[in-house]
Amino acid sequence: MEISLHSNQKHIALSYYLSIIKNLIMSHNNPFNILYYVDLYCGDGKCEIKRIKEEYNPPLIDSILKPAKENKFHACCFLNDLDKEKIERMKENT
């Protein structure tokens, strides 16, 4: 899905935040080892910026879903989008 440079900057900031949250959740002293994440406009799970020819996964996938799938912690993600096709592609991409 093509995104703007503004969205890219938002993803960079979000990736730093999610990295900190992930580390807190994975710490041994944390009694809460689950993350709840809600995104009402999740898109299709791929980000492409044509102006600079860059493609990447959104921060949710790299920072949260991959480590959670490796059983490092529990993640409960509520993902939705207005476009049903984007939701189907997100399922394929994650």
N, C-alpha and C positions, 0 to 999 in steps of 0.2 A: 504494500500500500504506500503510495507516495505521501510523504509528510513535508511540512514546511520546516525551515531552519529554526523557527520559534519552537516547534514541537521537539526538535532535536535537542535544543537547549533545556527544555523541560525534562526530557528523558535523562540527560546527563545529571541534572540536579536530583532527580528521583533515584537514579542508580546509586548515588552517594548515600542518600537517605536509606534506601533499602539495604545497602551493604552494612550500614551501622546497625539497623534493626536485626538483620540476619545474625550478626555477630553477638548481639545481646541475647537473642533467642537461643543460640547455640552454646552460650556460656553455661558452665556446670552449676553455677549458683542460681540460675534462673528457674523458678518453679513453673513458669509459663512457657512451655516449648511449642506453642502454636501461634501462627500468624493468621489473622483474618484480613483479607484484601478484597476490596470492592472496586470494580472499574465498570462504569456504566457505558463507556465508549471504548471498548477494548481493541477494536480494529481486528486485523487478520493475523497478528502475531509476527509480522515482518514489517520493517520500516525501510523505506527507500527515499533518499534525497537525491533527486536527479541532477540538481544544480551542481552538486559536488561529487556525484557518482559514488555514493556511499550506501551500503545496505547493511542492516544490523537487526538483531532481535531487540524488542523493547526490553527495558530493565526488568520487568516482571519475570520474564522467561529466564534470563541469565542470572538474576540475583536471587530469585525466590524459587521458581519451579524446578530448576535443575538440581539445586542442593536438596530441596525437599524430596525429590524423587530418589535421591541417593540415601534416603532415610536419615538425614542429619537433623531434621525437625519436621514438624507437621505444618502444612499450609492449607488453609481453607480459602479458596479463591472464588469469588462471585463475579463472573465476567458476563457482560452483555453488550449488545450493540443494536442500533436501530436497523442495520442491514443484516438480514439472516445469512447471506452468503459470507460475510466477514466472520460470523460466528462459526460457520462450518469450516472455513479456512483456518481459524484459530485452533479448532480441535485437531486439525491435521498437522499444524505447525508446532504443537506443544507435546 
